[in-house]
Each structure stands twice: as C-alpha cells, then as structure tokens.
Amino acid sequence: MTPEEALRAYTTWTAFASAREDLTGTLEEGKWADITVMNLDPLNVGLMNPGQLLDGSIYLTVVNGKVVYKDV
C-alpha cells in the first residue's frame, strides 16, 4: 500500500464506505473539518523513509471544526 492509499483509506474511502461522504472524508466547507497537522509531510516521508514517520510530531488536531490539541 502506498502512503497515498493509506491516507485515502482513512479519509475518502472510509467516508464512502460509511455513506457519509457528504459529511466527512475531505476538507470542504460544510463538512466536519477533522484534521491533524504534523511537522513532516507523511506522504513524502512515508514514500522515501517510512521509519522516519515515528519521529514526527503533532502540532494541531481539529475535530468537527474545534481545536482539541495544540502543541504550545
């Protein structure tokens, strides 16, 4: 599985499988706005050096449009 396929498995594919693509799966106006911001690009790092993903840090997590975690 490629890094992009893994990302889609947790986002658009899951939204489609649960028939909730109108609410979640992509970042669009009117959707739930769940996102995690990291200090690295998981797609590029996952492709070039997957072991380095474990060294990544989370800066921000937003669930349903509300910040639930913020690294100060």
PDB file of N, CA, C, O and CB in Angstrom:
ATOM      1  N   MET A   1       0.850  -1.166   0.000  1.00  0.00           N
ATOM      2  CA  MET A   1       0.000   0.000   0.000  1.00  0.00           C
ATOM      3  C   MET A   1       0.901   1.236   0.000  1.00  0.00           C
ATOM      4  O   MET A   1       1.856   1.310   0.773  1.00  0.00           O
ATOM      5  CB  MET A   1      -0.970  -0.006   1.225  1.00  0.00           C
ATOM      6  N   THR A   2       0.603   2.183  -0.848  1.00  0.00           N
ATOM      7  CA  THR A   2       1.368   3.428  -0.903  1.00  0.00           C
ATOM      8  C   THR A   2       0.908   4.367   0.214  1.00  0.00           C
ATOM      9  O   THR A   2      -0.176   4.182   0.768  1.00  0.00           O
ATOM     10  CB  THR A   2       1.210   4.111  -2.291  1.00  0.00           C
ATOM     11  N   PRO A   3       1.719   5.368   0.549  1.00  0.00           N
ATOM     12  CA  PRO A   3       1.284   6.349   1.543  1.00  0.00           C
ATOM     13  C   PRO A   3      -0.024   7.035   1.142  1.00  0.00           C
ATOM     14  O   PRO A   3      -0.873   7.289   1.997  1.00  0.00           O
ATOM     15  CB  PRO A   3       2.371   7.395   1.750  1.00  0.00           C
ATOM     16  N   GLU A   4      -0.192   7.333  -0.136  1.00  0.00           N
ATOM     17  CA  GLU A   4      -1.431   7.980  -0.585  1.00  0.00           C
ATOM     18  C   GLU A   4      -2.632   7.051  -0.395  1.00  0.00           C
ATOM     19  O   GLU A   4      -3.701   7.497   0.021  1.00  0.00           O
ATOM     20  CB  GLU A   4      -1.314   8.399  -2.065  1.00  0.00           C
ATOM     21  N   GLU A   5      -2.460   5.775  -0.696  1.00  0.00           N
ATOM     22  CA  GLU A   5      -3.547   4.819  -0.493  1.00  0.00           C
ATOM     23  C   GLU A   5      -3.896   4.697   0.994  1.00  0.00           C
ATOM     24  O   GLU A   5      -5.069   4.585   1.351  1.00  0.00           O
ATOM     25  CB  GLU A   5      -3.162   3.441  -1.064  1.00  0.00           C
ATOM     26  N   ALA A   6      -2.889   4.719   1.847  1.00  0.00           N
ATOM     27  CA  ALA A   6      -3.135   4.654   3.290  1.00  0.00           C
ATOM     28  C   ALA A   6      -3.929   5.876   3.756  1.00  0.00           C
ATOM     29  O   ALA A   6      -4.860   5.747   4.552  1.00  0.00           O
ATOM     30  CB  ALA A   6      -1.800   4.558   4.063  1.00  0.00           C
ATOM     31  N   LEU A   7      -3.565   7.049   3.264  1.00  0.00           N
ATOM     32  CA  LEU A   7      -4.291   8.269   3.618  1.00  0.00           C
ATOM     33  C   LEU A   7      -5.739   8.190   3.149  1.00  0.00           C
ATOM     34  O   LEU A   7      -6.657   8.527   3.897  1.00  0.00           O
ATOM     35  CB  LEU A   7      -3.604   9.501   3.010  1.00  0.00           C
ATOM     36  N   ARG A   8      -5.940   7.749   1.927  1.00  0.00           N
ATOM     37  CA  ARG A   8      -7.304   7.630   1.397  1.00  0.00           C
ATOM     38  C   ARG A   8      -8.114   6.586   2.177  1.00  0.00           C
ATOM     39  O   ARG A   8      -9.325   6.737   2.339  1.00  0.00           O
ATOM     40  CB  ARG A   8      -7.263   7.255  -0.099  1.00  0.00           C
ATOM     41  N   ALA A   9      -7.451   5.535   2.658  1.00  0.00           N
ATOM     42  CA  ALA A   9      -8.141   4.500   3.437  1.00  0.00           C
ATOM     43  C   ALA A   9      -8.722   5.071   4.723  1.00  0.00           C
ATOM     44  O   ALA A   9      -9.731   4.573   5.222  1.00  0.00           O
ATOM     45  CB  ALA A   9      -7.183   3.351   3.765  1.00  0.00           C
ATOM     46  N   TYR A  10      -8.094   6.112   5.262  1.00  0.00           N
ATOM     47  CA  TYR A  10      -8.581   6.737   6.490  1.00  0.00           C
ATOM     48  C   TYR A  10      -9.472   7.948   6.227  1.00  0.00           C
ATOM     49  O   TYR A  10     -10.055   8.497   7.162  1.00  0.00           O
ATOM     50  CB  TYR A  10      -7.412   7.150   7.348  1.00  0.00           C
ATOM     51  N   THR A  11      -9.586   8.369   4.974  1.00  0.00           N
ATOM     52  CA  THR A  11     -10.341   9.592   4.681  1.00  0.00           C
ATOM     53  C   THR A  11     -11.475   9.306   3.688  1.00  0.00           C
ATOM     54  O   THR A  11     -12.574   8.921   4.089  1.00  0.00           O
ATOM     55  CB  THR A  11      -9.400  10.685   4.118  1.00  0.00           C
ATOM     56  N   THR A  12     -11.208   9.493   2.417  1.00  0.00           N
ATOM     57  CA  THR A  12     -12.272   9.413   1.411  1.00  0.00           C
ATOM     58  C   THR A  12     -12.884   8.032   1.285  1.00  0.00           C
ATOM     59  O   THR A  12     -14.100   7.910   1.136  1.00  0.00           O
ATOM     60  CB  THR A  12     -11.741   9.834   0.079  1.00  0.00           C
ATOM     61  N   TRP A  13     -12.063   6.981   1.342  1.00  0.00           N
ATOM     62  CA  TRP A  13     -12.617   5.635   1.181  1.00  0.00           C
ATOM     63  C   TRP A  13     -13.512   5.270   2.358  1.00  0.00           C
ATOM     64  O   TRP A  13     -14.566   4.663   2.170  1.00  0.00           O
ATOM     65  CB  TRP A  13     -11.490   4.603   1.038  1.00  0.00           C
ATOM     66  N   THR A  14     -13.101   5.636   3.576  1.00  0.00           N
ATOM     67  CA  THR A  14     -13.912   5.349   4.754  1.00  0.00           C
ATOM     68  C   THR A  14     -15.221   6.132   4.709  1.00  0.00           C
ATOM     69  O   THR A  14     -16.280   5.602   5.043  1.00  0.00           O
ATOM     70  CB  THR A  14     -13.135   5.682   6.037  1.00  0.00           C
ATOM     71  N   ALA A  15     -15.142   7.392   4.297  1.00  0.00           N
ATOM     72  CA  ALA A  15     -16.354   8.204   4.180  1.00  0.00           C
ATOM     73  C   ALA A  15     -17.325   7.578   3.188  1.00  0.00           C
ATOM     74  O   ALA A  15     -18.526   7.507   3.447  1.00  0.00           O
ATOM     75  CB  ALA A  15     -16.007   9.637   3.748  1.00  0.00           C
ATOM     76  N   PHE A  16     -16.804   7.127   2.056  1.00  0.00           N
ATOM     77  CA  PHE A  16     -17.656   6.498   1.048  1.00  0.00           C
ATOM     78  C   PHE A  16     -18.256   5.192   1.569  1.00  0.00           C
ATOM     79  O   PHE A  16     -19.448   4.941   1.389  1.00  0.00           O
ATOM     80  CB  PHE A  16     -16.857   6.236  -0.235  1.00  0.00           C
ATOM     81  N   ALA A  17     -17.437   4.362   2.212  1.00  0.00           N
ATOM     82  CA  ALA A  17     -17.893   3.058   2.704  1.00  0.00           C
ATOM     83  C   ALA A  17     -18.989   3.205   3.760  1.00  0.00           C
ATOM     84  O   ALA A  17     -19.863   2.347   3.885  1.00  0.00           O
ATOM     85  CB  ALA A  17     -16.714   2.272   3.285  1.00  0.00           C
ATOM     86  N   SER A  18     -18.932   4.301   4.517  1.00  0.00           N
ATOM     87  CA  SER A  18     -19.944   4.511   5.552  1.00  0.00           C
ATOM     88  C   SER A  18     -21.099   5.399   5.073  1.00  0.00           C
ATOM     89  O   SER A  18     -21.959   5.784   5.866  1.00  0.00           O
ATOM     90  CB  SER A  18     -19.301   5.128   6.781  1.00  0.00           C
ATOM     91  N   ALA A  19     -21.115   5.722   3.777  1.00  0.00           N
ATOM     92  CA  ALA A  19     -22.142   6.567   3.167  1.00  0.00           C
ATOM     93  C   ALA A  19     -22.223   7.935   3.839  1.00  0.00           C
ATOM     94  O   ALA A  19     -23.309   8.493   4.000  1.00  0.00           O
ATOM     95  CB  ALA A  19     -23.500   5.877   3.235  1.00  0.00           C
ATOM     96  N   ARG A  20     -21.054   8.474   4.235  1.00  0.00           N
ATOM     97  CA  ARG A  20     -21.011   9.795   4.871  1.00  0.00           C
ATOM     98  C   ARG A  20     -20.110  10.768   4.101  1.00  0.00           C
ATOM     99  O   ARG A  20     -19.599  11.727   4.680  1.00  0.00           O
ATOM    100  CB  ARG A  20     -20.520   9.666   6.318  1.00  0.00           C
ATOM    101  N   GLU A  21     -19.917  10.528   2.822  1.00  0.00           N
ATOM    102  CA  GLU A  21     -19.050  11.399   2.052  1.00  0.00           C
ATOM    103  C   GLU A  21     -19.551  12.828   1.955  1.00  0.00           C
ATOM    104  O   GLU A  21     -18.790  13.727   1.596  1.00  0.00           O
ATOM    105  CB  GLU A  21     -18.880  10.848   0.692  1.00  0.00           C
ATOM    106  N   ASP A  22     -20.830  13.052   2.273  1.00  0.00           N
ATOM    107  CA  ASP A  22     -21.358  14.411   2.297  1.00  0.00           C
ATOM    108  C   ASP A  22     -20.970  15.136   3.592  1.00  0.00           C
ATOM    109  O   ASP A  22     -21.103  16.357   3.680  1.00  0.00           O
ATOM    110  CB  ASP A  22     -22.885  14.386   2.141  1.00  0.00           C
ATOM    111  N   LEU A  23     -20.490  14.389   4.599  1.00  0.00           N
ATOM    112  CA  LEU A  23     -20.132  14.977   5.893  1.00  0.00           C
ATOM    113  C   LEU A  23     -18.640  14.956   6.193  1.00  0.00           C
ATOM    114  O   LEU A  23     -18.149  15.813   6.927  1.00  0.00           O
ATOM    115  CB  LEU A  23     -20.854  14.261   6.983  1.00  0.00           C
ATOM    116  N   THR A  24     -17.915  13.998   5.643  1.00  0.00           N
ATOM    117  CA  THR A  24     -16.522  13.797   6.024  1.00  0.00           C
ATOM    118  C   THR A  24     -15.729  13.203   4.861  1.00  0.00           C
ATOM    119  O   THR A  24     -16.294  12.889   3.813  1.00  0.00           O
ATOM    120  CB  THR A  24     -16.428  12.884   7.257  1.00  0.00           C
ATOM    121  N   GLY A  25     -14.431  13.054   5.050  1.00  0.00           N
ATOM    122  CA  GLY A  25     -13.583  12.421   4.041  1.00  0.00           C
ATOM    123  C   GLY A  25     -12.673  13.386   3.308  1.00  0.00           C
ATOM    124  O   GLY A  25     -11.586  13.008   2.871  1.00  0.00           O
ATOM    125  N   THR A  26     -13.111  14.632   3.170  1.00  0.00           N
ATOM    126  CA  THR A  26     -12.301  15.680   2.532  1.00  0.00           C
ATOM    127  C   THR A  26     -12.495  16.978   3.304  1.00  0.00           C
ATOM    128  O   THR A  26     -13.467  17.135   4.044  1.00  0.00           O
ATOM    129  CB  THR A  26     -12.690  15.865   1.021  1.00  0.00           C
ATOM    130  N   LEU A  27     -11.567  17.898   3.124  1.00  0.00           N
ATOM    131  CA  LEU A  27     -11.694  19.212   3.765  1.00  0.00           C
ATOM    132  C   LEU A  27     -12.445  20.142   2.821  1.00  0.00           C
ATOM    133  O   LEU A  27     -11.886  20.652   1.851  1.00  0.00           O
ATOM    134  CB  LEU A  27     -10.290  19.806   4.133  1.00  0.00           C
ATOM    135  N   GLU A  28     -13.713  20.349   3.123  1.00  0.00           N
ATOM    136  CA  GLU A  28     -14.570  21.207   2.319  1.00  0.00           C
ATOM    137  C   GLU A  28     -15.529  21.957   3.225  1.00  0.00           C
ATOM    138  O   GLU A  28     -15.853  21.500   4.322  1.00  0.00           O
ATOM    139  CB  GLU A  28     -15.343  20.387   1.268  1.00  0.00           C
ATOM    140  N   GLU A  29     -15.975  23.104   2.760  1.00  0.00           N
ATOM    141  CA  GLU A  29     -16.951  23.879   3.513  1.00  0.00           C
ATOM    142  C   GLU A  29     -18.196  23.036   3.769  1.00  0.00           C
ATOM    143  O   GLU A  29     -18.717  22.380   2.867  1.00  0.00           O
ATOM    144  CB  GLU A  29     -17.319  25.178   2.761  1.00  0.00           C
ATOM    145  N   GLY A  30     -18.661  23.067   5.018  1.00  0.00           N
ATOM    146  CA  GLY A  30     -19.854  22.327   5.392  1.00  0.00           C
ATOM    147  C   GLY A  30     -19.596  20.925   5.904  1.00  0.00           C
ATOM    148  O   GLY A  30     -20.519  20.260   6.374  1.00  0.00           O
ATOM    149  N   LYS A  31     -18.349  20.461   5.820  1.00  0.00           N
ATOM    150  CA  LYS A  31     -18.017  19.132   6.340  1.00  0.00           C
ATOM    151  C   LYS A  31     -17.454  19.259   7.750  1.00  0.00           C
ATOM    152  O   LYS A  31     -17.251  20.367   8.245  1.00  0.00           O
ATOM    153  CB  LYS A  31     -17.004  18.409   5.413  1.00  0.00           C
ATOM    154  N   TRP A  32     -17.202  18.119   8.395  1.00  0.00           N
ATOM    155  CA  TRP A  32     -16.840  18.092   9.802  1.00  0.00           C
ATOM    156  C   TRP A  32     -15.493  18.719  10.130  1.00  0.00           C
ATOM    157  O   TRP A  32     -15.269  19.069  11.289  1.00  0.00           O
ATOM    158  CB  TRP A  32     -16.843  16.703  10.271  1.00  0.00           C
ATOM    159  N   ALA A  33     -14.609  18.874   9.198  1.00  0.00           N
ATOM    160  CA  ALA A  33     -13.312  19.544   9.395  1.00  0.00           C
ATOM    161  C   ALA A  33     -12.453  18.860  10.456  1.00  0.00           C
ATOM    162  O   ALA A  33     -12.048  19.490  11.433  1.00  0.00           O
ATOM    163  CB  ALA A  33     -13.532  20.999   9.786  1.00  0.00           C
ATOM    164  N   ASP A  34     -12.179  17.578  10.263  1.00  0.00           N
ATOM    165  CA  ASP A  34     -11.254  16.844  11.120  1.00  0.00           C
ATOM    166  C   ASP A  34      -9.895  16.804  10.423  1.00  0.00           C
ATOM    167  O   ASP A  34      -9.799  16.376   9.273  1.00  0.00           O
ATOM    168  CB  ASP A  34     -11.782  15.395  11.423  1.00  0.00           C
ATOM    169  N   ILE A  35      -8.852  17.246  11.111  1.00  0.00           N
ATOM    170  CA  ILE A  35      -7.516  17.275  10.510  1.00  0.00           C
ATOM    171  C   ILE A  35      -6.455  17.240  11.599  1.00  0.00           C
ATOM    172  O   ILE A  35      -6.661  17.737  12.706  1.00  0.00           O
ATOM    173  CB  ILE A  35      -7.337  18.531   9.624  1.00  0.00           C
ATOM    174  N   THR A  36      -5.325  16.648  11.266  1.00  0.00           N
ATOM    175  CA  THR A  36      -4.155  16.660  12.140  1.00  0.00           C
ATOM    176  C   THR A  36      -3.009  17.280  11.355  1.00  0.00           C
ATOM    177  O   THR A  36      -2.764  16.913  10.206  1.00  0.00           O
ATOM    178  CB  THR A  36      -3.788  15.212  12.646  1.00  0.00           C
ATOM    179  N   VAL A  37      -2.311  18.218  11.975  1.00  0.00           N
ATOM    180  CA  VAL A  37      -1.179  18.900  11.345  1.00  0.00           C
ATOM    181  C   VAL A  37       0.105  18.392  11.994  1.00  0.00           C
ATOM    182  O   VAL A  37       0.254  18.434  13.215  1.00  0.00           O
ATOM    183  CB  VAL A  37      -1.302  20.461  11.483  1.00  0.00           C
ATOM    184  N   MET A  38       1.023  17.914  11.169  1.00  0.00           N
ATOM    185  CA  MET A  38       2.287  17.354  11.658  1.00  0.00           C
ATOM    186  C   MET A  38       3.468  18.229  11.239  1.00  0.00           C
ATOM    187  O   MET A  38       3.323  19.143  10.427  1.00  0.00           O
ATOM    188  CB  MET A  38       2.478  15.918  11.131  1.00  0.00           C
ATOM    189  N   ASN A  39       4.626  17.937  11.801  1.00  0.00           N
ATOM    190  CA  ASN A  39       5.834  18.672  11.460  1.00  0.00           C
ATOM    191  C   ASN A  39       6.553  18.067  10.250  1.00  0.00           C
ATOM    192  O   ASN A  39       7.660  18.485   9.910  1.00  0.00           O
ATOM    193  CB  ASN A  39       6.769  18.707  12.654  1.00  0.00           C
ATOM    194  N   LEU A  40       5.929  17.096   9.611  1.00  0.00           N
ATOM    195  CA  LEU A  40       6.503  16.495   8.404  1.00  0.00           C
ATOM    196  C   LEU A  40       5.381  16.151   7.446  1.00  0.00           C
ATOM    197  O   LEU A  40       4.212  16.113   7.831  1.00  0.00           O
ATOM    198  CB  LEU A  40       7.343  15.230   8.745  1.00  0.00           C
ATOM    199  N   ASP A  41       5.735  15.904   6.213  1.00  0.00           N
ATOM    200  CA  ASP A  41       4.755  15.523   5.195  1.00  0.00           C
ATOM    201  C   ASP A  41       4.679  13.997   5.170  1.00  0.00           C
ATOM    202  O   ASP A  41       5.588  13.355   4.644  1.00  0.00           O
ATOM    203  CB  ASP A  41       5.138  16.100   3.775  1.00  0.00           C
ATOM    204  N   PRO A  42       3.632  13.405   5.718  1.00  0.00           N
ATOM    205  CA  PRO A  42       3.574  11.943   5.804  1.00  0.00           C
ATOM    206  C   PRO A  42       3.561  11.247   4.445  1.00  0.00           C
ATOM    207  O   PRO A  42       3.978  10.094   4.343  1.00  0.00           O
ATOM    208  CB  PRO A  42       2.356  11.535   6.576  1.00  0.00           C
ATOM    209  N   LEU A  43       3.093  11.922   3.409  1.00  0.00           N
ATOM    210  CA  LEU A  43       3.096  11.297   2.089  1.00  0.00           C
ATOM    211  C   LEU A  43       4.518  11.157   1.551  1.00  0.00           C
ATOM    212  O   LEU A  43       4.899  10.087   1.076  1.00  0.00           O
ATOM    213  CB  LEU A  43       2.240  12.110   1.113  1.00  0.00           C
ATOM    214  N   ASN A  44       5.302  12.228   1.621  1.00  0.00           N
ATOM    215  CA  ASN A  44       6.673  12.166   1.122  1.00  0.00           C
ATOM    216  C   ASN A  44       7.574  11.337   2.019  1.00  0.00           C
ATOM    217  O   ASN A  44       8.349  10.517   1.527  1.00  0.00           O
ATOM    218  CB  ASN A  44       7.238  13.557   0.983  1.00  0.00           C
ATOM    219  N   VAL A  45       7.486  11.534   3.318  1.00  0.00           N
ATOM    220  CA  VAL A  45       8.321  10.773   4.246  1.00  0.00           C
ATOM    221  C   VAL A  45       7.946   9.293   4.183  1.00  0.00           C
ATOM    222  O   VAL A  45       8.824   8.430   4.203  1.00  0.00           O
ATOM    223  CB  VAL A  45       8.169  11.313   5.693  1.00  0.00           C
ATOM    224  N   GLY A  46       6.654   8.998   4.109  1.00  0.00           N
ATOM    225  CA  GLY A  46       6.204   7.617   4.025  1.00  0.00           C
ATOM    226  C   GLY A  46       6.696   6.912   2.779  1.00  0.00           C
ATOM    227  O   GLY A  46       6.911   5.699   2.795  1.00  0.00           O
ATOM    228  N   LEU A  47       6.875   7.644   1.717  1.00  0.00           N
ATOM    229  CA  LEU A  47       7.353   7.074   0.467  1.00  0.00           C
ATOM    230  C   LEU A  47       8.864   6.916   0.467  1.00  0.00           C
ATOM    231  O   LEU A  47       9.385   5.899   0.010  1.00  0.00           O
ATOM    232  CB  LEU A  47       6.923   7.936  -0.702  1.00  0.00           C
ATOM    233  N   MET A  48       9.570   7.920   0.980  1.00  0.00           N
ATOM    234  CA  MET A  48      11.031   7.937   0.914  1.00  0.00           C
ATOM    235  C   MET A  48      11.714   7.257   2.101  1.00  0.00           C
ATOM    236  O   MET A  48      12.731   6.585   1.930  1.00  0.00           O
ATOM    237  CB  MET A  48      11.506   9.351   0.821  1.00  0.00           C
ATOM    238  N   ASN A  49      11.156   7.430   3.311  1.00  0.00           N
ATOM    239  CA  ASN A  49      11.786   6.891   4.513  1.00  0.00           C
ATOM    240  C   ASN A  49      10.712   6.606   5.574  1.00  0.00           C
ATOM    241  O   ASN A  49      10.598   7.355   6.544  1.00  0.00           O
ATOM    242  CB  ASN A  49      12.857   7.881   5.064  1.00  0.00           C
ATOM    243  N   PRO A  50       9.932   5.543   5.403  1.00  0.00           N
ATOM    244  CA  PRO A  50       8.785   5.288   6.281  1.00  0.00           C
ATOM    245  C   PRO A  50       9.134   5.201   7.765  1.00  0.00           C
ATOM    246  O   PRO A  50       8.312   5.566   8.606  1.00  0.00           O
ATOM    247  CB  PRO A  50       8.121   4.021   5.868  1.00  0.00           C
ATOM    248  N   GLY A  51      10.308   4.737   8.098  1.00  0.00           N
ATOM    249  CA  GLY A  51      10.698   4.644   9.500  1.00  0.00           C
ATOM    250  C   GLY A  51      10.743   5.990  10.189  1.00  0.00           C
ATOM    251  O   GLY A  51      10.583   6.072  11.407  1.00  0.00           O
ATOM    252  N   GLN A  52      10.959   7.041   9.424  1.00  0.00           N
ATOM    253  CA  GLN A  52      11.038   8.396   9.969  1.00  0.00           C
ATOM    254  C   GLN A  52       9.675   8.931  10.408  1.00  0.00           C
ATOM    255  O   GLN A  52       9.608   9.923  11.134  1.00  0.00           O
ATOM    256  CB  GLN A  52      11.643   9.329   8.939  1.00  0.00           C
ATOM    257  N   LEU A  53       8.598   8.292   9.979  1.00  0.00           N
ATOM    258  CA  LEU A  53       7.261   8.726  10.386  1.00  0.00           C
ATOM    259  C   LEU A  53       7.107   8.687  11.902  1.00  0.00           C
ATOM    260  O   LEU A  53       6.401   9.514  12.478  1.00  0.00           O
ATOM    261  CB  LEU A  53       6.193   7.848   9.728  1.00  0.00           C
ATOM    262  N   LEU A  54       7.760   7.739  12.542  1.00  0.00           N
ATOM    263  CA  LEU A  54       7.661   7.620  14.001  1.00  0.00           C
ATOM    264  C   LEU A  54       8.338   8.781  14.718  1.00  0.00           C
ATOM    265  O   LEU A  54       8.083   9.006  15.901  1.00  0.00           O
ATOM    266  CB  LEU A  54       8.275   6.308  14.462  1.00  0.00           C
ATOM    267  N   ASP A  55       9.200   9.524  14.019  1.00  0.00           N
ATOM    268  CA  ASP A  55       9.875  10.680  14.606  1.00  0.00           C
ATOM    269  C   ASP A  55       9.057  11.962  14.463  1.00  0.00           C
ATOM    270  O   ASP A  55       9.457  13.010  14.970  1.00  0.00           O
ATOM    271  CB  ASP A  55      11.235  10.867  13.962  1.00  0.00           C
ATOM    272  N   GLY A  56       7.930  11.887  13.787  1.00  0.00           N
ATOM    273  CA  GLY A  56       7.103  13.076  13.565  1.00  0.00           C
ATOM    274  C   GLY A  56       6.394  13.523  14.834  1.00  0.00           C
ATOM    275  O   GLY A  56       6.150  12.735  15.748  1.00  0.00           O
ATOM    276  N   SER A  57       6.072  14.802  14.862  1.00  0.00           N
ATOM    277  CA  SER A  57       5.338  15.388  15.989  1.00  0.00           C
ATOM    278  C   SER A  57       4.026  15.983  15.496  1.00  0.00           C
ATOM    279  O   SER A  57       3.921  16.433  14.355  1.00  0.00           O
ATOM    280  CB  SER A  57       6.190  16.471  16.702  1.00  0.00           C
ATOM    281  N   ILE A  58       3.041  15.975  16.366  1.00  0.00           N
ATOM    282  CA  ILE A  58       1.739  16.564  16.059  1.00  0.00           C
ATOM    283  C   ILE A  58       1.726  17.998  16.569  1.00  0.00           C
ATOM    284  O   ILE A  58       2.015  18.250  17.739  1.00  0.00           O
ATOM    285  CB  ILE A  58       0.574  15.734  16.693  1.00  0.00           C
ATOM    286  N   TYR A  59       1.393  18.933  15.693  1.00  0.00           N
ATOM    287  CA  TYR A  59       1.281  20.343  16.064  1.00  0.00           C
ATOM    288  C   TYR A  59      -0.140  20.715  16.480  1.00  0.00           C
ATOM    289  O   TYR A  59      -0.345  21.504  17.402  1.00  0.00           O
ATOM    290  CB  TYR A  59       1.726  21.223  14.907  1.00  0.00           C
ATOM    291  N   LEU A  60      -1.120  20.131  15.780  1.00  0.00           N
ATOM    292  CA  LEU A  60      -2.500  20.578  15.954  1.00  0.00           C
ATOM    293  C   LEU A  60      -3.449  19.464  15.537  1.00  0.00           C
ATOM    294  O   LEU A  60      -3.208  18.769  14.549  1.00  0.00           O
ATOM    295  CB  LEU A  60      -2.776  21.867  15.136  1.00  0.00           C
ATOM    296  N   THR A  61      -4.532  19.296  16.297  1.00  0.00           N
ATOM    297  CA  THR A  61      -5.589  18.379  15.903  1.00  0.00           C
ATOM    298  C   THR A  61      -6.922  19.113  16.027  1.00  0.00           C
ATOM    299  O   THR A  61      -7.231  19.706  17.060  1.00  0.00           O
ATOM    300  CB  THR A  61      -5.572  17.079  16.777  1.00  0.00           C
ATOM    301  N   VAL A  62      -7.701  19.057  14.947  1.00  0.00           N
ATOM    302  CA  VAL A  62      -9.019  19.696  14.899  1.00  0.00           C
ATOM    303  C   VAL A  62     -10.052  18.601  14.651  1.00  0.00           C
ATOM    304  O   VAL A  62      -9.905  17.803  13.725  1.00  0.00           O
ATOM    305  CB  VAL A  62      -9.085  20.812  13.781  1.00  0.00           C
ATOM    306  N   VAL A  63     -11.097  18.562  15.478  1.00  0.00           N
ATOM    307  CA  VAL A  63     -12.181  17.595  15.326  1.00  0.00           C
ATOM    308  C   VAL A  63     -13.492  18.370  15.260  1.00  0.00           C
ATOM    309  O   VAL A  63     -13.815  19.162  16.146  1.00  0.00           O
ATOM    310  CB  VAL A  63     -12.193  16.551  16.504  1.00  0.00           C
ATOM    311  N   ASN A  64     -14.234  18.121  14.190  1.00  0.00           N
ATOM    312  CA  ASN A  64     -15.501  18.802  13.961  1.00  0.00           C
ATOM    313  C   ASN A  64     -15.347  20.328  14.014  1.00  0.00           C
ATOM    314  O   ASN A  64     -16.218  21.037  14.518  1.00  0.00           O
ATOM    315  CB  ASN A  64     -16.529  18.345  14.990  1.00  0.00           C
ATOM    316  N   GLY A  65     -14.239  20.805  13.491  1.00  0.00           N
ATOM    317  CA  GLY A  65     -14.003  22.242  13.411  1.00  0.00           C
ATOM    318  C   GLY A  65     -13.491  22.878  14.697  1.00  0.00           C
ATOM    319  O   GLY A  65     -13.313  24.095  14.748  1.00  0.00           O
ATOM    320  N   LYS A  66     -13.249  22.078  15.743  1.00  0.00           N
ATOM    321  CA  LYS A  66     -12.773  22.629  17.021  1.00  0.00           C
ATOM    322  C   LYS A  66     -11.388  22.093  17.324  1.00  0.00           C
ATOM    323  O   LYS A  66     -11.126  20.902  17.157  1.00  0.00           O
ATOM    324  CB  LYS A  66     -13.749  22.285  18.176  1.00  0.00           C
ATOM    325  N   VAL A  67     -10.498  22.971  17.770  1.00  0.00           N
ATOM    326  CA  VAL A  67      -9.152  22.558  18.143  1.00  0.00           C
ATOM    327  C   VAL A  67      -9.238  21.736  19.420  1.00  0.00           C
ATOM    328  O   VAL A  67      -9.718  22.222  20.444  1.00  0.00           O
ATOM    329  CB  VAL A  67      -8.211  23.787  18.330  1.00  0.00           C
ATOM    330  N   VAL A  68      -8.773  20.487  19.362  1.00  0.00           N
ATOM    331  CA  VAL A  68      -8.792  19.622  20.544  1.00  0.00           C
ATOM    332  C   VAL A  68      -7.390  19.366  21.078  1.00  0.00           C
ATOM    333  O   VAL A  68      -7.227  18.877  22.196  1.00  0.00           O
ATOM    334  CB  VAL A  68      -9.468  18.297  20.217  1.00  0.00           C
ATOM    335  N   TYR A  69      -6.377  19.696  20.281  1.00  0.00           N
ATOM    336  CA  TYR A  69      -4.988  19.582  20.735  1.00  0.00           C
ATOM    337  C   TYR A  69      -4.173  20.638  20.006  1.00  0.00           C
ATOM    338  O   TYR A  69      -4.324  20.832  18.800  1.00  0.00           O
ATOM    339  CB  TYR A  69      -4.409  18.141  20.480  1.00  0.00           C
ATOM    340  N   LYS A  70      -3.314  21.314  20.746  1.00  0.00           N
ATOM    341  CA  LYS A  70      -2.414  22.306  20.163  1.00  0.00           C
ATOM    342  C   LYS A  70      -1.102  22.248  20.937  1.00  0.00           C
ATOM    343  O   LYS A  70      -1.068  22.446  22.152  1.00  0.00           O
ATOM    344  CB  LYS A  70      -3.040  23.753  20.201  1.00  0.00           C
ATOM    345  N   ASP A  71      -0.021  21.971  20.203  1.00  0.00           N
ATOM    346  CA  ASP A  71       1.306  21.945  20.816  1.00  0.00           C
ATOM    347  C   ASP A  71       1.752  23.374  21.041  1.00  0.00           C
ATOM    348  O   ASP A  71       1.916  24.135  20.087  1.00  0.00           O
ATOM    349  CB  ASP A  71       2.332  21.172  19.932  1.00  0.00           C
ATOM    350  N   VAL A  72       1.942  23.734  22.260  1.00  0.00           N
ATOM    351  CA  VAL A  72       2.265  25.120  22.609  1.00  0.00           C
ATOM    352  C   VAL A  72       3.729  25.398  22.456  1.00  0.00           C
ATOM    353  O   VAL A  72       4.174  26.517  22.709  1.00  0.00           O
ATOM    354  CB  VAL A  72       1.837  25.430  24.020  1.00  0.00           C
TER     355      VAL A  72
END
